[in-house]
Amino acid sequence: MTIHQFDIFADYFQLYLMDDEADDDTSEIWTDEALDIKLAIAKNTVAVGTYRNIDVKFELEVLESEPKVDLNEWDHACLGFVSFPSGKCVVYGCTDYLPDATRIELPKGYYALLSLAKGLDSITVEWESADDLYKVILWPSDSKDCKSLKRYEIT
């Protein structure tokens, strides 16, 4: 198990995980369904929706098998998938300078992912400090499931 922690500028309310050699066109991945579940998927790229348009705390956890996660600890959860054929995952905000983005080595292949968010009730105004946390857990899998597991409703 490996956990990587970041403070990422979630410009346009999103952050990205992408294969280092991906050439995906992400201009149309934010469909109505993707916006609803806060997860947009291209072949070798995943965009995670955030609830703030500012620096956010983000964790990436890479596991060898599917985790058991207590969704009661999270405000929002959805399942998705991505491929890393190069064996390098690039983590960045959508307006970050890509050559400077962090690259994480992982086994080449297909992955399921669980996108999680918590602390969302601490957000009062998007640009002020809050205790929100975004996390993606990756594990090897051929699954192509993409669905909401728990949806946070803004009140």
Secondary structure as UniProt FT lines:
FT   STRAND          2..9
FT   HELIX           11..13
FT   STRAND          14..19
FT   TURN            20..21
FT   TURN            27..28
FT   HELIX           32..37
FT   STRAND          39..42
FT   TURN            43..44
FT   STRAND          45..49
FT   STRAND          55..62
FT   HELIX           71..73
FT   STRAND          76..84
FT   TURN            85..86
FT   STRAND          88..93
FT   TURN            94..95
FT   HELIX           98..100
FT   STRAND          102..105
FT   STRAND          109..118
FT   HELIX           120..122
FT   TURN            126..127
FT   STRAND          133..140
FT   STRAND          147..150
//
